[in-house]
């Protein structure tokens, strides 16, 4: 640096200290705002559905925040550029992280800020909501821009300093629990395999990234659907820039809050709030957040009136000081009669278990005495009413063990029952209070049937190839757990001793199942017999003694086992099923570690992973996908020949279906693509308890999904899927998984040796499809060959010749812009594209939409 | 160093023959590992590679002829914005310094032979400098200096990005090009025959068009595009990320009409970034995520 330049800097620094203090606005400051992510790709754009009909995309939320922030900053004189000006990318061609950095540099901006929201990665975030600021860390000389290591210091002190303002400001405006600030490499692992934020690397100016709040905390998810709430974050960031650059703060004020219902705490949709004397009205949204907000309000006295239809009006007087943000939450009383929301049994139920509990849930907090006086059950049964759920749910507890068998009952709650607030019930839901709620039901006859075996692992007479040493039997009804004991269940080596054994009994979806664990395991090459006698259902009906005895053999060798995933204390490396774009027809689904149900085969049995799901029965299609975030980080690769993918699945007896998902040809497409995702056959979950589910590749029995249906090249695990059976499946259930492994016969299993590429001919489905601007066709040639790639219409007429030349071995991408050979844009419709080589012809369909 | 440190990074797939482009040789420049290097580009005569460090603090030159490197300057942020004169004798760059909330930028002109420099302009926001022939061009407070229509009619070059639009020097006349209409652009580069332009629009991806923005051909997500000297291919990076971190990047080439593309590198362990083509030879230079600089030789077959 020259002496002259240094002198100039000293002068400028001195001058700037005066200038900053006197700055009236942000004129002359050029800021690049990056709305993080982009488009609607669930893999990268953080998609959550907290409620049916509420689709949260972080990319859209970030984009709206950025637009709002741009307007606020420009109103203060700043020049603002956005790295993206839309959230619609038909070909998923949103700008990459490097592109965003290049854009900021090319425009010589003074500052860069990337807007995001955060997620815990937990299966269910029920309480965590904080703000996080990330600043790029200085990398040690000679380090990697991606993998560090860092020095523990910010690369730009200015970015660190302004982040110390932005974080607390966002915390204040969004009322998050706390704010934290980290250097990126340190935050993302540090010495334990850390990485840096791509959107901050290579910037020529200070830059930082804000994670305003937690979008996987559903109350926050719902608020983040609201543009006024997003504007609160935009105000926070703007105010931080004003503070950092020494611009006086705004004097207009903000009034905001959350409106909920007294008693239930339910957040009120379409809440209506009036601000006086300005007479401004705010009408809330339909996303179950109860949020309202007024901005640009002058300081002084104001009246806030809460005027939501259906609720008792309320109001408050407030005095606003200059620049203040005032939060005013309110609980309103619902003007309506209480109604019965749910009941057990349901109306006219004829198969109600005599051991079942009668339960009614009201829509409001109830006056318990009035309900007790209004409650009748005919014929009369002695019992008591027990209250729960904040005095909204009442349970009838009989004095006897069970209700009378095979009896028709009428349950009534007279119209004199009333809520705590004094509203009489609207028992028949006609909108008029004071009429009774009534339901009829019939209890089932006494049980005289013995349990029927519905599933056995391993089947009778089978060759047991698993090393698991665990057997499962599942029956069509619950069993008496006390009868599942060593006296009634015996396992004996043929010609040998009776084995010591332990049991696990479990019930789910009306079925009962038990696992048998032979102590000391099963011996390779040996045969065993099982005798079951004296095991009963809850009514004492015994399972007939097995005759002939249940028998099976254990294979001489179980092959080589490679553990792919043992589901430790975290499932952070997996996408939550509800956020997966392929998941459809689901009301809720969570995937989280669980220590209550463990697989006891291996040592003490570590945590398993619990998948809890509820299907949306009204949906036209159902698929629940649980997949790895980065399958490419998985180090286990294999070829199809002689191998089997295995997973212990603790079934829920739901009658729904399970299957594996893998990626093939990963040596050609290491990033993994939908066209290379193959699936195994569906397995009906008709068992309760643990069972080893296996996809044996020797049989090449793959299913049909986004891939070709044919297993090609090198394989790796990517996930598993569940499917609802609308005819026989349960609407909800819980399955557990543990010990994902690869069982190898004769083929090599292990890390893929670098550079060992075996190419085979293939042509992938075009992407995107359907498309409008253009689409990409990928194919692989295994040798040098004459290639023809042509597009035909549905009548077989050639539309466009894309390739007609010899090509060498390797992977190719060809782009079709939707134009014909004459250069005119083709009509919308279905087209065929056909790849011809010397030995292969492959044809696929695609849809062009203009 | 007389002996080349040659590393064949393209270990896997080779493409051959028939309107193809393929890498034939890969060399990692033997640079000091004490820094992370980035943003390389060839000199106008193709005999040197100019580059900077990971923070853009300084400019270095590596001679492909005598295999030596030298530091040109260590001025702050100079490596983010520099340009070489057509005769290769001069370098112009922008240096930036921040003090508190104030940024100061200067345009510095350097004679590479004599290693003397002079400050041409100063301000809080000065443009990325370039050359019109051998005359430095830059913009300060909306006033562009260095363009002379009467003496530079044959010169066609990219001036840079101005207010998100593409600024071109067409025969000494500054022309703002906005092919998409209200687009936001980055990475503009003029074809070797001076007739076409490749650039990237932030919401629509890369494209090729005439110098007036007409006859636009969309190429899709092709990042950091750079014309091969033949004009038959545009080399670009296919960088992949998960929205937070860079995961992978390989080099590809696409024909200017967008009809076909070919993968040039398939190196999972190496993340190739920001390729630039030599104006005089079949060479590509790029940086990597680990801070090395690679020079590729390629061959084309028609």
Boltz contact constraints between the chains, C-beta under 6 A:
constraints:
  - contact:
      token1: [A, 9]
      token2: [B, 97]
      max_distance: 6.0
  - contact:
      token1: [A, 12]
      token2: [B, 102]
      max_distance: 6.0
  - contact:
      token1: [A, 12]
      token2: [B, 104]
      max_distance: 6.0
  - contact:
      token1: [A, 13]
      token2: [B, 99]
      max_distance: 6.0
  - contact:
      token1: [A, 16]
      token2: [B, 99]
      max_distance: 6.0
  - contact:
      token1: [A, 16]
      token2: [B, 100]
      max_distance: 6.0
  - contact:
      token1: [A, 16]
      token2: [B, 102]
      max_distance: 6.0
  - contact:
      token1: [A, 20]
      token2: [B, 101]
      max_distance: 6.0
  - contact:
      token1: [A, 37]
      token2: [B, 243]
      max_distance: 6.0
  - contact:
      token1: [A, 44]
      token2: [B, 242]
      max_distance: 6.0
  - contact:
      token1: [A, 44]
      token2: [B, 243]
      max_distance: 6.0
  - contact:
      token1: [A, 84]
      token2: [B, 202]
      max_distance: 6.0
  - contact:
      token1: [A, 84]
      token2: [B, 203]
      max_distance: 6.0
  - contact:
      token1: [A, 85]
      token2: [B, 203]
      max_distance: 6.0
  - contact:
      token1: [A, 86]
      token2: [B, 203]
      max_distance: 6.0
  - contact:
      token1: [A, 93]
      token2: [B, 205]
      max_distance: 6.0
  - contact:
      token1: [A, 93]
      token2: [B, 220]
      max_distance: 6.0
  - contact:
      token1: [A, 93]
      token2: [B, 221]
      max_distance: 6.0
  - contact:
      token1: [A, 95]
      token2: [B, 202]
      max_distance: 6.0
  - contact:
      token1: [A, 96]
      token2: [B, 223]
      max_distance: 6.0
  - contact:
      token1: [A, 96]
      token2: [B, 239]
      max_distance: 6.0
  - contact:
      token1: [A, 96]
      token2: [B, 241]
      max_distance: 6.0
  - contact:
      token1: [A, 97]
      token2: [B, 241]
      max_distance: 6.0
  - contact:
      token1: [A, 98]
      token2: [B, 239]
      max_distance: 6.0
  - contact:
      token1: [A, 99]
      token2: [B, 223]
      max_distance: 6.0
  - contact:
      token1: [A, 102]
      token2: [B, 186]
      max_distance: 6.0
  - contact:
      token1: [A, 103]
      token2: [B, 186]
      max_distance: 6.0
  - contact:
      token1: [A, 103]
      token2: [B, 202]
      max_distance: 6.0
  - contact:
      token1: [A, 105]
      token2: [B, 80]
      max_distance: 6.0
  - contact:
      token1: [A, 106]
      token2: [B, 161]
      max_distance: 6.0
  - contact:
      token1: [A, 106]
      token2: [B, 186]
      max_distance: 6.0
  - contact:
      token1: [A, 107]
      token2: [B, 161]
      max_distance: 6.0
  - contact:
      token1: [A, 110]
      token2: [B, 103]
      max_distance: 6.0
  - contact:
      token1: [A, 141]
      token2: [B, 34]
      max_distance: 6.0
  - contact:
      token1: [A, 141]
      token2: [B, 35]
      max_distance: 6.0
  - contact:
      token1: [A, 142]
      token2: [B, 33]
      max_distance: 6.0
  - contact:
      token1: [A, 142]
      token2: [B, 34]
      max_distance: 6.0
  - contact:
      token1: [A, 144]
      token2: [B, 289]
      max_distance: 6.0
  - contact:
      token1: [A, 144]
      token2: [B, 290]
      max_distance: 6.0
  - contact:
      token1: [A, 145]
      token2: [B, 54]
      max_distance: 6.0
  - contact:
      token1: [A, 145]
      token2: [B, 289]
      max_distance: 6.0
  - contact:
      token1: [A, 146]
      token2: [B, 246]
      max_distance: 6.0
  - contact:
      token1: [A, 146]
      token2: [B, 289]
      max_distance: 6.0
  - contact:
      token1: [A, 195]
      token2: [B, 245]
      max_distance: 6.0
  - contact:
      token1: [A, 198]
      token2: [B, 241]
      max_distance: 6.0
  - contact:
      token1: [A, 198]
      token2: [B, 245]
      max_distance: 6.0
  - contact:
      token1: [A, 198]
      token2: [B, 246]
      max_distance: 6.0
  - contact:
      token1: [A, 204]
      token2: [B, 56]
      max_distance: 6.0
  - contact:
      token1: [A, 204]
      token2: [B, 77]
      max_distance: 6.0
  - contact:
      token1: [A, 204]
      token2: [B, 80]
      max_distance: 6.0
  - contact:
      token1: [A, 245]
      token2: [B, 101]
      max_distance: 6.0
  - contact:
      token1: [A, 670]
      token2: [B, 268]
      max_distance: 6.0
  - contact:
      token1: [A, 671]
      token2: [B, 240]
      max_distance: 6.0
  - contact:
      token1: [A, 755]
      token2: [B, 11]
      max_distance: 6.0
  - contact:
      token1: [A, 755]
      token2: [B, 12]
      max_distance: 6.0
  - contact:
      token1: [A, 757]
      token2: [B, 12]
      max_distance: 6.0
  - contact:
      token1: [A, 805]
      token2: [B, 18]
      max_distance: 6.0
  - contact:
      token1: [A, 805]
      token2: [B, 19]
      max_distance: 6.0
  - contact:
      token1: [A, 806]
      token2: [B, 18]
      max_distance: 6.0
  - contact:
      token1: [A, 808]
      token2: [B, 15]
      max_distance: 6.0
  - contact:
      token1: [A, 808]
      token2: [B, 16]
      max_distance: 6.0
  - contact:
      token1: [A, 810]
      token2: [B, 13]
      max_distance: 6.0
  - contact:
      token1: [A, 810]
      token2: [B, 15]
      max_distance: 6.0
  - contact:
      token1: [A, 811]
      token2: [B, 263]
      max_distance: 6.0
  - contact:
      token1: [A, 813]
      token2: [B, 261]
      max_distance: 6.0
  - contact:
      token1: [A, 814]
      token2: [B, 260]
      max_distance: 6.0
  - contact:
      token1: [A, 815]
      token2: [B, 258]
      max_distance: 6.0
